[in-house]
Amino acid sequence: MIIKNEFPILERSTESHAVINPQASGETFPRLCVIAFFEEAIAAVIQKHESRKIGTYPSEMKEFNVYQLKYYGTELCVIQAVVASGSIAMMVDWLYGKGVEIILCCGGCGVLDDIPAGDVILPVRALRDEGASNKYLAASRFIELQAGPIKAIKKVLEQYKIRYIEYTTWSTDGFYRETREMIEYRKAEGCKVVEMECATMAAVAQYRNKGFGQVLYSGDMLSGSEPYDDRGWYCNFSAREKLLWIAMEALRLL
């Protein structure tokens, strides 16, 4: 059945079988997966731990290789994430189709409040200001993230006494449309950080009845009256490596 709407972005089909479906072909992947936006951190991990390439995500952009590794006795896979909602929806759905049951994603985010650069952010819900989630779930303003992955991530953070903050994140497709007035509007709704993929990944996971959680680190500063400050977040390698480690530790509990 087609759910119709005045606005095409809110229309979706309830038919479960699509023309092209994510499904296992060839070798299936481990049930636990980390996707990270940090190519250099992933390279360090696969060099440190026993690993092997088990697949490649099909893309015109580049080769996104999937590596299986043993992380202190826990078998998992890791892949570099693609950017933006439409792209990440396809990657996450593909991974679930290949046998993955739980995905933890680590990435960076812009901050809408006075949050120190590199701080750990644990999103507990996401505002759905992106497009792809609407093709998986009925329209809603927010999506709640799953309690199980949140609990596992929090356990790691608290065990190792890592400072973190639980926040609502604003997932948006409009990277160049994060205006001052829109930022203030989202802050009034309770959003403290902004990124482009969380709501989408949570929606795909819910639709497929799979597990998903995310951990972020605070990057560029988008709020305030001062000129935009990227705070060198693309070069914050220590924060990126720490997030990848947190995600892998949390997967051991899942």
Steps between C-alpha positions, in 0.01 A plus 500: 500500500619852422482748785420821315578852610490850358879498525679220308780471757241372752355236266604139540404147407403242760595214266793322665655352184675758280627470144857497637535340845793483740573133533788270577703377204838339547653514844279630779642750748537479878192601702686794660614796292667838550456764234717807539564811295869490594709327234830547684363359828364193319838445332670503841252250643528245220879516524497446875255209511483178301285592200408411144299664223162326460313728260469834326199728511396576140543870432603738224686717753781266606556152636350470847659180621352292781752342737436218743712504811538338839478764768619336821305186421193672350442458128380815328525689174590859426442731203547868423164679488363698208369852561137624498165335550430344161846348475513370858152344468625284214820400680327410828224306322765315298689406816186367666429301184848346524431357845585787736263519798637795700674812369675760710599814313760753608528845348541870561236767543457874503406648836220748567610577854822566688641145487879454506656361183550125510245429775306176470133537405249217542187571292182360654259629235523672164293767330410374153589796278634274226336306223582130502341408833158584355532212252533254791269636771188713520578869537571624852698787642742288704625144514614345826824304498500146636552443872728195465783663303472817712538292816806317362671823393427664836643202683831536315510876553430469871735205551790700357384829656463674164302822519197498273172682443165354390329721244237526230666534161374686195542285187486719191563475127562873473870540579510845342158599641590497869409866540516697825123514532462127428766418758312701763176327401653154538656596832156600625383148413771352721767421239857558619693351207457457125606233251360341184438129553381394847124516440535308175702216649264472796203481263655229281585296810147533638346403167725195465464406868877528552720671757653847468676754718730795448774686682629841386769747585446876504648674199434839347320778687183621325337708771565849633569833334867439428620403150475131415774289664575151373728450804722275289261210548611321184842463660387382845653156457509416872124554532438286192713214624334517842151479350588197292640330811183586698280351228698176483500466878124555508443236231669244727204552738239445229 
